[in-house]
Amino acid sequence: MIKKTFGILTLLLILLISCGHSYNRFYIGWPNAIQKMKKVAVMPFDNLTAFPNAGMIISELFTSELYSLGQFKVIDSLQIKKILEEKNIEIPLVIDRSFAQEIGAVLGVDGIFIGSVSEYWYRVRVQETREEEPAVGVNARLVDTSSGAVVWASSCSRSSYSVFAVERESLNRIAQIIVLKMVNNLAAAGKLP
């Protein structure tokens, strides 16, 4: 009996150690403000990585997940680009709350999603074998365009590694998992009283 219990605990420990790592942190400012938002836009996320277009990739994944959520009418990135070109407005390299509030008025939206991608790469996990694992880190905020206040924020990171996996999850799959977790948290926050 003791050997069997020890064997099961050892197996569980190995599974726990060999799996990927994740970090999730959420902030909910005003759930009522989230509930009142009907129309939103997702700005290109700041790319703080060496991976080309990581910010655009994450903002597009975010937009897709928001569409599937069905809680908001989401302005498409092409439509945002067209409106801003018509108004001769350039998107700064770093989008802050005041620009989000200003651009929200131009786009006619209740909320603007802004954020950054802090990690998007295949990092070396085991130096001797050059074994790699995908790692993604994303920070996102929802700014109320009427007040400029951040009503929801999230910071998530995840890597994927398992000694038992035949195939590693792709970088894009890890990004999708993170964005889905963030959007699901947003949906839950919007349902709070």
VEXKE-620852 format. One record per atom (N, C-alpha, C): residue in three letters; x, y, z. Coordinates in pm, whole numbers, plus 50000, padded with zeros to 5 digits. Each point is the difference from the previous one (the first is absolute). Example, Ala and Ser with C-alpha at 12.3 -4.5 7.8 and 13.67 -1.06 7.14 Angstrom:
2
ALA513194943150780/ALA499115011950000/ALA500905012050000/SER499655010549928/SER500825011950006/SER499235010950073/
END
This chain:
193
MET500824988050000/MET499185012050000/MET500865012650000/ILE501055000050084/ILE500875011750009/ILE500755001849868/LYS500474989149939/LYS500725000949873/LYS499095005449890/LYS498744995749999/LYS499055004649900/LYS499735015050017/THR499785004550123/THR499765014050029/THR501235008449963/PHE501184994950034/PHE501245007049967/PHE500165001049848/GLY499664989549930/GLY500094999949854/GLY499065010149937/ILE498785000850049/ILE499015009549949/ILE500455014350028/LEU500475002650122/LEU500475013450035/LEU501215004049915/THR500904990649975/THR501175002849916/THR499565003649859/LEU499084992349944/LEU499495002749866/LEU499335013749993/LEU499195003550099/LEU499355013150004/LEU501025011350009/LEU501054997950079/LEU501055010150012/LEU500725002049867/ILE500294989149931/ILE500665000849870/ILE499125007549900/LEU498714997050000/LEU499085006949909/LEU499945014950031/LEU499975003350128/LEU499935014050040/LEU501265007549961/ILE501154994150022/ILE501275006449969/ILE500195001449850/SER499524990549923/SER500284999949856/SER499055008549917/CYS498995005450059/CYS499045007949923/CYS500435014549990/GLY499355007349912/GLY500315014049978/GLY499675008450123/HIS500435012349993/HIS499785009350109/HIS499075011149952/SER499215005250092/SER499165011349962/SER499855009550118/TYR499715012449966/TYR499765010450099/TYR498825008149950/ASN499035002350086/ASN498805007549962/ASN499665009850111/ARG499805012449962/ARG499615010150097/ARG498945008749934/PHE498905002550072/PHE498905007849945/PHE499625011350095/TYR499555011049943/TYR499535011450077/TYR498645003949944/ILE499065001750090/ILE498675004549959/ILE499725013050074/GLY499905010949924/GLY499755013050060/GLY498525002350025/TRP499235000349893/TRP498575002850009/TRP499234990449912/PRO499484989050056/PRO499224990649919/PRO498815006749932/ASN499405009950068/ASN498855006949941/ASN500395007249872/ALA501225005549996/ALA500475006849879/ALA500164990049885/ILE500474988150032/ILE500154989549898/ILE498634996249945/GLN499024998550090/GLN498654996249959/GLN499385010249906/LYS500315012850019/LYS499415010749920/LYS500635001349862/MET501184994349982/MET500705001349872/MET499344991349895/LYS499685006149889/LYS499364992849889/LYS500944998649880/LYS500815010449978/LYS500865000449882/LYS501445002650045/VAL500924991449953/VAL501405001250041/VAL500924998849878/ALA501245004150020/ALA501034998649897/ALA501254994550066/VAL500764992349923/VAL501264994450048/VAL501125006749921/MET500845007350070/MET501135006749935/MET501154990049987/PRO500925002449909/PRO501174991249991/PRO500765000150133/PHE500344988350050/PHE500744999250125/PHE501455003649975/ASP500625006750099/ASP501415003449991/ASP500824987249997/ASN500944999249908/ASN500864988349989/ASN501315002850072/LEU500174994150118/LEU501225001750078/LEU500964988449980/THR499774992249895/THR500804988149974/THR500815001849871/ALA500864990449974/ALA500765000049874/ALA499244992949888/PHE498884993850032/PHE499214992849901/PHE499205010049917/PRO500195000149868/PRO499285009849916/PRO498494998150010/ASN499295011150013/ASN498535000249999/ASN499334992950117/ALA500714997350108/ALA499384993350115/ALA498825008150053/GLY500155013350004/GLY498915008650049/GLY498764999049912/MET500194999849870/MET498884998949908/MET499354986150010/ILE500824989750013/ILE499464986450013/ILE499104998950122/ILE500475005050114/ILE499214999150123/ILE498735008549990/SER500095012049943/SER498795008349990/SER498974993549907/GLU500464993249894/GLU499064993049911/GLU499364988050071/LEU500794992650078/LEU499434989050078/LEU498995005450101/PHE500335011250062/PHE499105006250096/PHE498695003949933/THR500095006049882/THR498815004049926/THR499134988049967/SER500624989249954/SER499254987849966/SER499274994350120/GLU500684999650113/GLU499374994650122/GLU498875009150048/LEU500165013149984/LEU498925009250038/LEU498794998149910/TYR500234997849870/TYR498894996949909/TYR499234987850048/SER500744989550033/SER499344987550040/SER499285001450134/LEU500465009350083/LEU499355002450129/LEU498595005349981/GLY499825008749901/GLY498685005449971/GLY499505010550097/GLN500835004550089/GLN499605009950101/GLN500095014349945/PHE500885002149901/PHE500235013349945/PHE499874999849848/LYS499735011849945/LYS500185001949857/LYS501465004549987/VAL500784992749922/VAL501435002649990/VAL500315006549866/ILE500725011350005/ILE500445006649878/ILE501204992449946/ASP499934996249875/ASP501074992549934/ASP501245008849982/SER501184993950005/SER501255007549988/SER500105007449865/LEU499484994249893/LEU500035006949871/LEU499115012450002/GLN498874998950068/GLN499105011550012/GLN500655011050084/ILE500694996150107/ILE500715009850083/ILE501045007249916/LYS500774992349925/LYS501065005749916/LYS499425009949899/LYS498884996349938/LYS499365008649900/LYS499525013150062/ILE499354999250114/ILE499495012050068/ILE501165009150040/LEU501064994350055/LEU501145008150044/LEU500725006449882/GLU500094992949888/GLU500605005949879/GLU499175011649948/GLU498674998450002/GLU499115010749956/GLU500165012550085/LYS500274998250129/LYS500135011250094/LYS501455004650016/ASN500924993849923/ASN501445003150010/ASN500544998550142/ILE499614989350066/ILE500474997150135/ILE500954988249994/GLU501205002150052/GLU500984989350006/GLU499984993650137/ILE500124986850001/ILE500054992750126/ILE501435001150055/PRO500165004850124/PRO501345001050056/PRO500594986150028/LEU501314999550018/LEU500654987150029/LEU499464994050129/VAL499755008450099/VAL499454995650127/VAL498675006950021/ILE498954992250016/ILE498665005550017/ILE499695000850150/ASP499765012150048/ASP499675001850141/ASP498505002650016/ARG499575001750124/ARG498585001950028/ARG499445012849937/SER500775010750001/SER499485012549943/SER499794998849849/PHE500934993249930/PHE499804997949857/PHE498824990649977/ALA499874989950085/ALA498874990649987/ALA498685007550016/GLN499955009150094/GLN498785007950021/GLN499735008949878/GLU501045006449950/GLU499885008849883/GLU499544992149876/ILE500634988749977/ILE499674991949881/ILE498634993550014/GLY499604997350124/GLY498674994450024/GLY498905009349954/ALA500195013050022/ALA499025009949954/ALA499945000349847/VAL501154999049935/VAL500055000049853/VAL499314987749944/LEU500234988550063/LEU499434987449951/LEU498554997850044/GLY499555007750098/GLY498644998550049/GLY499794987150078/VAL501004996550084/VAL499914987750079/VAL499955003350148/ASP499494990550077/ASP499905001650145/ASP501294996050071/GLY500754991149938/GLY501234995150062/GLY501074996949898/ILE501255001450043/ILE501154997149915/ILE500894990150075/PHE500364989249931/PHE500964990550055/PHE501395004149954/ILE500905001850096/ILE501395003049971/ILE500854989850076/GLY501254998549961/GLY500834990750073/GLY501374998449939/SER500714990050050/SER501354997349951/SER500274985150003/VAL500944996149916/VAL500474986149998/VAL501425000550054/SER500224993950115/SER501305000650066/SER500884987949970/GLU499384989449952/GLU500754987849969/GLU499294992849887/TYR500754995949899/TYR499444992649888/TYR501174993549927/TRP500364988050042/TRP501184993649945/TRP500104985450042/TYR500914993149936/TYR500374986550041/TYR501295001350080/ARG499914997650130/ARG501195001150082/ARG500624986350022/VAL501305000150020/VAL500724987450023/VAL499714995450141/ARG499474987950011/ARG499664994450131/ARG501164991850056/VAL500614991949917/VAL501114991650042/VAL501205003649913/GLN501005006250058/GLN501145005349925/GLN500764989249923/GLU500234988550063/GLU500814989549937/GLU499364994749872/THR498704998550000/THR499314994349883/THR499355010749912/ARG500095012650041/ARG499375011149928/ARG498484998149988/GLU499434993150097/GLU498564997650002/GLU499295013250027/GLU498985003049920/GLU499305012750009/GLU498574998350046/GLU499465010750056/GLU498595000550037/GLU499455013649962/PRO498765000549953/PRO499405012949967/PRO499645007550129/ALA500175013149997/ALA499665008350116/ALA499365013049950/VAL498885003650062/VAL499275012149961/VAL499615007550127/GLY500145013349995/GLY499555008750109/GLY499225011749944/VAL498825002650055/VAL499125010549949/VAL499445008250116/ASN499935013149979/ASN499365009250094/ASN498915007249922/ALA498815000850057/ALA498885006549930/ALA499195008550098/ARG499455010949947/ARG499155008750080/ARG498805004449917/LEU498875001650067/LEU498805005549937/LEU499795013950057/VAL500065010149913/VAL499865013950042/VAL498605004849964/ASP499325005650099/ASP498705006249979/ASP500255013349929/THR499475001549879/THR500325011949920/THR499345012750054/SER498954998750078/SER499365012150053/SER500795005950117/SER500664991550079/SER500725005050117/SER501524998549990/GLY500464991249914/GLY501444997249991/GLY500474990250107/ALA499074994750078/ALA500364990850109/ALA500204985849946/VAL500934992950060/VAL500194985949970/VAL498964992350082/VAL499094993049932/VAL498934992850070/VAL500304985150013/TRP500984995349924/TRP500404986050008/TRP501444999149950/ALA500794991550064/ALA501384997949956/ALA500394985650027/SER500934995249920/SER500444986250015/SER501464998949958/SER500724991550069/SER501374996849965/SER500144984950007/CYS500334993849887/CYS500114985549995/CYS501264996049926/SER500614989450046/SER501134994149928/SER499884984950010/ARG500574993449900/ARG499904985549998/ARG501144994449915/SER500504988750046/SER500944992349919/SER499474985849996/SER500444992549903/SER499484986449986/SER501144990349984/TYR500034990750089/TYR500994989449990/TYR499484987950076/SER500164988549943/SER499644987650067/SER500914989049947/VAL500614992650091/VAL500884989149957/VAL499214988849936/PHE498694999850022/PHE499164989349947/PHE499395003449864/ALA500085012549961/ALA499385004149874/ALA500844995649881/VAL499334994349901/VAL500684996349877/VAL500285012649920/GLU499035009149997/GLU500145012649930/GLU499835011350100/ARG500805010249988/ARG499885011850084/ARG498905008849943/GLU499335007550088/GLU499025009549952/GLU500745011349929/SER499385005549899/SER500635010749924/SER499925013250075/LEU500795009349957/LEU500005013450057/LEU498635006349984/ASN499394998449883/ASN498675005649976/ASN498954993650091/ARG500104987050024/ARG499044993250087/ARG500105005250144/ILE501225002250047/ILE500185005550134/ILE499395014150006/ALA500205008049896/ALA499405013449993/ALA498474999150004/GLN499434990649926/GLN498544998349999/GLN499484996350139/ILE500704991250068/ILE499604995950136/ILE499985012050094/ILE501065008149994/ILE500085011950087/ILE498865009749970/VAL499805003149873/VAL498975009849962/VAL498614994850039/LEU499744987349978/LEU498714994350039/LEU499795001250150/LYS501024997350079/LYS499905001250145/LYS499685014550039/MET500665009449935/MET499775014250029/MET498575004149966/VAL499534996149883/VAL498665003849956/VAL498934993250088/ASN500244987650038/ASN499054993350091/ASN499945007250134/ASN501145004950050/ASN500005007650123/ASN499235013049983/LEU500185006649887/LEU499275012349971/LEU498494997549999/ALA499604989049937/ALA498574996649994/ALA499444997850140/ALA500764993050084/ALA499554997650138/ALA499945013150078/ALA500975008949978/ALA500035012950068/ALA498795008449960/GLY499614999349875/GLY498855007649952/GLY498674995150054/LYS499994988150056/LYS498764994450056/LYS499875002450150/LEU501065005550062/LEU499935002850144/LEU498995011150026/PRO499374999850119/PRO499005010350030/PRO500615013850012/
END
